[in-house]
Amino acid sequence: MDKHPRVAQTMTELRAMGVRIDLDDFGTGYSSLSYLHQFPIDTLKIDRSFIQRIGSTDEALEIVNTILALASSLDMEVVAEGVETEQQLVLLRQMRCSYAQGYHLSRPVEGSQFEELLGTRRSWAA
């Protein structure tokens, strides 16, 4: 993203049109902290590698908690990726993470099954 000089301007124009911008796999690879002030980002998606470790180490829990605090202070939403266990879901709820995705909530489904899933109004909120 930082190699193209018009990326930030294009993202700003898209956002002005109502397009939301999410930073996927936050905390790994190319999702640098510097992007948080360079680009108009609405949502951080915490990489599943961090979510998989919560509950097994205090450090992993602190990293996720820090990302949540950072996002909150920057008025961004957060999605926890790769939630695969009830324990992970419980810990994320306790940390007030608003959104989650992963096999614990639903396996990938076809479009017609997705409509049915939406009809159940299943919520992860406590």
C-alpha positions as CSV (number, residue, x, y, z in Angstrom):
1,M,0.0,0.0,0.0
2,D,2.8,2.5,0.8
3,K,4.5,2.0,-2.6
4,H,1.7,3.7,-4.5
5,P,1.6,7.5,-3.9
6,R,-2.2,7.8,-4.4
7,V,-3.3,5.1,-2.1
8,A,-4.2,7.3,0.8
9,Q,-6.0,9.8,-1.4
10,T,-8.0,7.0,-3.2
11,M,-8.9,5.5,0.2
12,T,-10.1,8.9,1.4
13,E,-12.2,9.4,-1.7
14,L,-13.7,6.0,-1.3
15,R,-14.5,6.6,2.3
16,A,-16.2,9.9,1.4
17,M,-18.5,7.9,-0.9
18,G,-19.5,5.8,2.1
19,V,-17.1,2.8,1.6
20,R,-15.9,1.4,4.9
21,I,-12.2,0.5,5.0
22,D,-11.0,-2.5,7.1
23,L,-7.4,-3.4,7.8
24,D,-7.2,-7.2,7.5
25,D,-4.8,-9.4,9.4
26,F,-3.8,-6.6,11.8
27,G,-0.6,-7.2,13.6
28,T,1.1,-9.4,11.0
29,G,2.8,-9.0,7.6
30,Y,2.1,-5.8,5.9
31,S,-0.5,-4.4,8.3
32,S,1.8,-1.9,10.0
33,L,1.0,0.4,12.8
34,S,2.0,3.3,10.6
35,Y,-1.1,2.6,8.4
36,L,-3.3,3.7,11.3
37,H,-2.2,7.4,10.8
38,Q,-1.5,7.2,7.0
39,F,-4.9,5.8,5.9
40,P,-8.6,6.4,6.8
41,I,-9.3,3.0,8.4
42,D,-12.6,2.1,10.1
43,T,-12.0,-1.4,11.4
44,L,-9.1,-3.5,12.5
45,K,-9.4,-7.2,11.9
46,I,-7.2,-8.9,14.5
47,D,-5.2,-11.7,12.8
48,R,-6.3,-15.2,13.8
49,S,-2.8,-16.0,15.0
50,F,-3.4,-13.8,18.0
51,I,-6.8,-15.1,18.7
52,Q,-5.6,-18.8,18.6
53,R,-3.2,-18.0,21.4
54,I,-5.6,-16.3,23.9
55,G,-6.3,-18.4,26.8
56,S,-3.0,-20.2,26.6
57,T,-0.6,-17.4,27.4
58,D,-1.0,-14.1,29.3
59,E,1.1,-12.4,26.6
60,A,-1.4,-13.3,23.9
61,L,-4.3,-12.0,26.0
62,E,-2.4,-8.7,26.6
63,I,-1.6,-8.3,22.9
64,V,-5.3,-8.6,22.0
65,N,-6.3,-6.4,24.8
66,T,-3.8,-3.8,23.6
67,I,-5.1,-3.9,20.1
68,L,-8.7,-3.4,21.4
69,A,-7.6,-0.4,23.5
70,L,-5.7,1.1,20.6
71,A,-8.7,0.7,18.3
72,S,-11.0,2.2,20.9
73,S,-8.8,5.2,21.4
74,L,-8.7,5.8,17.6
75,D,-12.5,5.3,17.3
76,M,-12.2,2.2,15.2
77,E,-14.2,-1.0,15.3
78,V,-12.5,-4.4,15.8
79,V,-13.2,-7.9,14.4
80,A,-11.5,-10.9,16.0
81,E,-10.7,-13.4,13.2
82,G,-10.4,-17.1,13.7
83,V,-12.6,-17.7,16.8
84,E,-12.7,-21.4,17.0
85,T,-13.5,-22.2,20.7
86,E,-16.0,-21.2,23.3
87,Q,-13.1,-20.1,25.6
88,Q,-11.9,-17.6,22.9
89,L,-15.4,-16.3,22.5
90,V,-15.8,-15.8,26.3
91,L,-12.5,-14.0,26.7
92,L,-13.3,-11.7,23.7
93,R,-16.7,-10.9,25.2
94,Q,-15.0,-10.1,28.5
95,M,-12.6,-7.8,26.7
96,R,-15.6,-6.1,25.0
97,C,-14.6,-7.1,21.5
98,S,-17.7,-6.2,19.4
99,Y,-17.3,-8.5,16.5
100,A,-15.9,-11.9,15.8
101,Q,-15.7,-14.4,13.0
102,G,-14.6,-18.0,12.8
103,Y,-15.6,-21.6,12.8
104,H,-17.0,-21.5,16.3
105,L,-19.7,-19.1,15.1
106,S,-20.2,-20.7,11.7
107,R,-18.5,-22.7,9.0
108,P,-18.4,-21.1,5.5
109,V,-21.9,-21.5,3.9
110,E,-23.5,-21.0,0.5
111,G,-25.6,-17.9,-0.2
112,S,-29.0,-19.7,0.5
113,Q,-27.7,-21.1,3.7
114,F,-26.4,-17.6,4.7
115,E,-29.9,-16.2,4.3
116,E,-31.2,-18.9,6.6
117,L,-28.4,-18.3,9.1
118,L,-29.3,-14.6,9.2
119,G,-32.9,-15.6,9.8
120,T,-32.0,-17.3,13.0
121,R,-30.8,-13.9,14.4
122,R,-28.0,-15.6,16.2
123,S,-25.9,-13.1,18.1
124,W,-22.7,-13.6,19.9
125,A,-23.6,-10.8,22.4
126,A,-24.0,-12.0,26.0
